[in-house]
Amino acid sequence: MRWAWRPWRPWRPWRAWRAALLLCAVVGCSVPGASALAPAQASDAGSVMQLLHAERSLYRQVLIYQQGGTRCLCFTRLCTIGRQSCMDVAQPDRLVFDYTRMMLGALLLGPPPQDILIIGLGGGTLPRALTHLLPQAQLDLVEIDPAVVQVASDYFAFRSDEHLHVHVEDGRTYVRHALRAGRQYDLIMLDAYDHQYIPEHMLTAEFLQEVHGLLRSGAVLAANTFSSSRLYDNESVTYRRVFGEFFNLRSANRVILTRLGGLPALDSVRANAARWAGEFRLLGFDPADLVGLYSRRVDWNTQARVLTDQYSPANLLNAR
């Protein structure tokens, strides 16, 4: 399929705050940030939120808070617009947020991936989990903000090695470079957020079509979005336009899972959940609990307008 689109320009840091304010008005700032706020641990109830680190990077505020045994990365003071990533300090391998479990549900759609791309680092929860589950896989991690890479290393036990390669650049720029280089992946995870929502240049059909070009036949895509926002319908029709049918997993967040060549039957998903059960339990959950979330139901307005480089969330705001 051919896409008509204007020449795209890389993300400019000086535009980030203006774009975030516009996008906030569209998605609704009352919705939690990149990772919906998890309930406090029972042992954390009433404990003081302690600031461990604060800096203003080129792109945002970067703050590390700890409350009881839970340490979190936030992009706003006191995590007022959600927590980007959290770690149980006593059990660092345990996944704190539902959305990270749902993202790992991508592994239930096919054979174990050997080449993986993740766009968006946060505290490094997903790449740490994947290197534990798939120690021989090659993983490319893309994060635009070097300050986030540094705090992930300093406070969240994130490490790169010969299998995990960190690329400090804009996610869409990396995708374009990877396309030119002929890179192909078995699994791509989209988890890039600023302090409000997904950067709007990574919400469009043109971007998703570029991502599609990096996927091998039978490869899997996982995308972390909000389960409730004013962009829900537009996001849904945009993903459907590029990737066709997808599983729509909803909890505090919404995770889109799809596979090139068609979705597997739920019996296949259940069988894969059984095969992964032992490894996933080491991360604090049973993959069988995810299977009930794998929905093909269309719960959005199918007539909503597809997001494009020419018709972005800012256009939606101006049209209201």
C-alpha positions in Angstrom: 0.0 0.0 0.0 1.3 3.5 -0.8 1.1 6.3 1.6 0.9 10.0 0.6 2.6 12.1 3.2 4.6 15.3 3.6 8.4 15.1 4.2 8.9 14.2 7.8 11.4 16.1 10.0 13.1 14.6 13.1 11.7 15.5 16.5 13.0 18.8 17.8 13.5 19.1 21.6 12.3 22.7 21.6 8.9 21.6 20.2 8.4 18.9 22.8 6.6 21.0 25.5 4.3 22.7 23.0 3.4 19.4 21.4 2.8 17.8 24.8 0.4 20.6 25.8 -1.6 20.1 22.7 -1.6 16.4 23.0 -2.5 16.6 26.7 -5.7 18.5 25.7 -6.6 15.7 23.3 -5.9 12.6 25.4 -6.9 14.2 28.7 -4.4 14.9 31.4 -6.4 13.2 34.0 -5.4 9.9 32.6 -2.2 8.6 34.2 1.1 8.8 32.4 3.0 6.2 30.4 2.3 3.5 33.0 -1.0 3.8 34.9 -0.4 4.3 38.6 -0.1 1.0 40.3 -1.6 0.5 43.8 0.9 1.1 46.5 2.4 -2.0 48.1 0.8 -2.8 51.4 4.2 -2.3 53.1 4.4 1.1 51.4 1.1 2.5 52.8 1.7 5.7 54.7 5.4 5.8 53.9 7.0 9.0 52.7 7.8 9.5 49.0 11.6 10.2 49.0 13.3 12.0 46.1 16.5 10.2 45.1 17.4 12.0 41.9 16.3 15.1 40.0 17.5 16.7 36.8 16.2 18.6 33.8 17.4 16.9 30.7 17.3 18.3 27.2 13.7 16.9 26.9 12.1 16.8 30.3 12.4 16.6 34.0 13.8 13.2 35.1 13.0 12.3 38.7 13.5 9.2 40.8 11.2 8.6 43.8 11.1 5.8 46.3 8.2 5.1 48.6 8.7 2.2 50.9 10.1 -0.7 48.8 9.0 0.7 45.4 11.3 2.9 43.3 9.8 4.9 40.3 10.9 7.0 37.4 8.7 10.0 36.8 8.7 12.9 34.4 6.6 15.2 36.7 7.0 16.3 40.3 5.6 13.8 42.8 4.6 11.7 39.8 1.5 13.8 39.4 0.9 12.6 35.8 1.8 8.9 36.4 4.9 6.8 36.8 7.0 5.9 33.8 8.5 2.8 35.4 8.6 1.2 38.8 10.7 -1.5 40.4 10.2 -3.5 43.6 13.6 -2.9 45.2 13.5 -6.2 47.2 12.4 -8.2 44.1 13.7 -6.3 41.1 12.6 -9.0 38.6 9.0 -8.8 39.7 6.9 -6.8 37.2 5.1 -4.0 39.0 2.7 -2.8 36.3 0.1 -4.8 34.4 1.1 -3.2 31.1 4.6 -4.8 31.2 3.0 -8.2 31.7 0.6 -7.5 28.8 3.5 -6.4 26.6 5.3 -9.7 27.4 2.2 -11.4 26.2 3.6 -10.8 22.7 5.7 -13.9 23.3 2.5 -16.0 23.3 1.8 -15.2 19.7 4.6 -17.2 18.1 8.0 -18.9 18.4 10.6 -17.2 20.7 12.0 -14.1 18.9 15.7 -13.9 18.1 15.9 -10.2 17.0 14.0 -7.7 19.1 13.5 -3.9 18.9 12.2 -1.8 21.8 11.5 1.9 21.3 11.4 3.6 24.7 13.4 2.7 27.8 11.9 4.1 30.9 13.5 2.2 33.8 14.4 -0.7 31.6 11.8 -3.1 32.8 11.0 -4.7 29.5 14.6 -5.2 28.2 15.6 -6.6 31.6 12.7 -9.1 31.5 13.4 -10.1 27.9 17.1 -10.6 28.5 16.1 -12.9 31.4 13.6 -14.8 29.3 15.6 -14.9 26.0 19.3 -14.6 27.0 20.5 -15.4 23.4 18.3 -13.0 21.6 19.7 -9.8 20.1 17.9 -6.7 21.4 18.1 -3.1 20.1 16.9 -0.5 22.6 16.2 3.0 21.4 15.9 5.9 23.8 16.1 9.6 22.8 17.1 10.9 26.2 20.6 10.0 27.5 19.5 11.1 31.0 16.9 8.3 31.0 19.5 5.8 30.0 21.8 6.9 32.8 19.1 6.7 35.6 18.0 3.3 34.3 21.5 2.2 34.9 22.0 4.0 38.2 18.7 3.2 39.8 17.0 0.3 38.0 19.8 -2.3 37.4 19.6 -1.8 33.6 22.8 -2.9 31.8 23.7 -3.2 28.1 25.9 -6.1 27.0 26.9 -8.0 23.8 23.2 -9.0 23.3 21.5 -5.7 24.3 22.5 -2.6 22.3 21.4 0.9 23.3 20.8 3.5 20.6 20.4 7.1 21.9 18.3 8.7 19.3 14.7 9.5 18.3 12.7 6.4 17.7 11.4 7.4 14.3 14.9 8.4 13.2 16.2 5.0 14.2 13.4 3.2 12.4 14.3 5.1 9.2 17.9 4.3 9.5 17.1 0.6 10.2 15.0 0.5 7.1 17.8 1.8 4.9 20.2 -0.7 6.5 17.8 -3.6 5.8 17.3 -4.5 9.4 14.5 -7.0 10.2 13.0 -8.0 13.6 10.9 -10.9 15.0 9.4 -8.6 17.7 9.0 -4.9 17.9 7.8 -3.2 21.1 6.6 0.5 21.0 6.8 2.0 24.5 7.9 5.6 23.9 6.4 8.3 26.1 7.1 11.8 27.0 5.7 13.2 30.2 2.1 13.2 28.9 1.7 10.6 26.1 3.2 9.0 23.1 5.1 11.6 20.9 2.7 12.5 18.2 5.2 11.7 15.3 5.1 8.1 16.5 1.3 7.9 16.4 0.8 8.2 12.7 0.1 5.7 9.9 3.3 6.7 8.2 5.4 5.8 11.2 3.5 2.6 11.7 4.1 1.7 8.1 7.8 2.3 8.5 7.7 0.0 11.6 5.8 -2.6 9.5 8.7 -2.6 7.1 11.1 -3.8 9.8 9.0 -6.8 10.7 9.8 -10.2 9.2 7.1 -12.5 8.0 5.3 -13.9 11.0 6.8 -11.2 13.3 4.9 -9.7 16.2 4.3 -6.0 17.2 3.4 -4.9 20.7 2.3 -1.3 21.4 1.6 0.3 24.8 -1.2 3.0 24.7 -3.9 4.2 27.1 -7.1 2.2 27.7 -9.1 5.4 27.9 -8.3 8.6 26.0 -9.8 10.9 23.4 -7.4 9.4 20.9 -8.6 5.8 21.4 -10.7 5.6 18.3 -8.2 7.3 16.1 -5.3 5.2 17.4 -7.4 2.0 16.9 -8.3 2.8 13.2 -4.7 3.8 12.5 -3.3 0.5 13.8 -6.0 -1.4 12.0 -5.3 0.4 8.7 -1.6 -0.6 8.8 -1.6 -4.0 10.6 -5.1 -5.3 10.1 -6.7 -7.3 13.0 -5.1 -7.1 16.4 -5.6 -8.4 19.9 -6.7 -5.5 22.2 -5.6 -6.1 25.8 -7.1 -3.7 28.2 -6.4 -3.1 31.9 -5.1 0.2 33.3 -3.3 0.6 30.0 -4.2 -0.8 26.6 -1.7 -3.0 24.7 -2.1 -3.8 21.0 -0.7 -7.1 19.9 -0.6 -8.2 16.3 1.3 -10.6 14.1 2.1 -10.4 10.4 0.3 -13.1 8.5 -2.7 -13.2 10.9 -3.4 -13.7 14.5 -3.0 -17.1 16.1 -6.0 -19.0 17.5 -6.5 -18.6 21.3 -5.8 -22.4 21.7 -2.3 -21.6 20.4 -1.9 -18.7 22.8 -2.9 -20.9 25.7 -0.4 -23.6 24.6 2.4 -20.9 24.5 1.3 -19.6 27.9 1.7 -23.1 29.3 5.2 -23.4 27.8 6.3 -20.0 29.2 4.7 -20.5 32.7 7.8 -21.4 34.6 9.9 -18.4 33.3 7.0 -15.9 33.7 6.3 -16.9 37.3 9.9 -15.8 38.1 8.7 -12.4 37.0 5.8 -12.5 39.4 2.8 -13.6 37.3 1.3 -16.6 35.4 0.9 -16.0 31.7 -2.3 -18.0 31.7 -3.9 -15.1 33.5 -3.3 -13.0 30.4 -5.2 -15.2 28.0 -8.6 -13.8 28.9 -7.5 -10.3 27.9 -6.8 -11.3 24.2 -9.8 -9.7 22.6 -10.5 -9.2 18.9 -13.7 -7.1 19.7 -13.9 -3.8 17.8 -14.7 -1.4 20.6 -14.0 1.8 18.8 -15.6 4.1 16.2 -14.5 2.6 12.9 -15.3 5.9 11.1 -12.8 7.8 13.2 -10.1 9.6 11.2 -6.7 7.9 10.7 -3.8 9.7 12.3 -1.2 10.8 9.7 1.8 13.1 9.5 -0.6 15.6 7.9 -3.4 15.0 10.4 -1.9 14.6 13.9 -3.4 14.9 17.4 -2.8 18.6 17.2 -5.2 18.8 14.2 -7.8 16.9 16.3 -7.5 19.6 18.9 -7.9 22.4 16.4 -10.9 20.8 14.9 -12.8 20.9 18.2 
